[in-house]
């Protein structure tokens, strides 16, 4: 399972997404996504153990 970090133009983390579709939803909502980085496997494991990436997304 892949997870993605979404950053704004200043490099601030604004969301963690599980799928590319989640990223597209954020874009449609007008979130200023400047960069998307796929998380490393060890980072993804932490997300899956601690909760859903959507828990981090305050828009959901």
N, C-alpha and C positions, 0 to 999 in steps of 0.2 A: 504494500500500500504506500502510495506516495503522498506526501504533504508538501505544501508550498507556503513560503513566507512572502507576503506582499508588502512592499515598502512604498512610501510616498516619495515625492521629488527630493526631499531633504534627507532621505535614507532612514526615516523613522518607520518602525514596524507598525502597520495598520491592521493587518489581518493574517490569520493562518487558515489556509484552505486545504481541503482534502482532495478536491478535484478541480480540473480546469473549468468545469461548469460553474463551480462556486466562484471562481475568479471572474468569470463572465457576468455573473449576477452582480458582483460588486461594481464592475465597470458600468453596467446598465443603471445602477443606482447612483452613479456619479462619483464614486470614490476615486480619488486622484492617485491611481496606481502608477508609480514610476518605474518599478523594477519588481520582478518575480524571481525568486530563487527556490529551487527544489531543496527540501531539507535533507540532511544526511540521514542515513539509516538509524543511527543512534538517537538523533533528534526526533525522528518519526516515532520511534518506540516510546519515547517519553510522552508524546502527544496521545498515542493510543492507550497508554496506561492511565493517564491522568484525566482523560475525558475527551470529548469530541472537539475537534478544531473549531467547530462552530460556537463552542462555549466562549472562545476568545473574541469572536466576531460580534460586536455589540449591535450590529444591524439586524441580526437574525432574531 
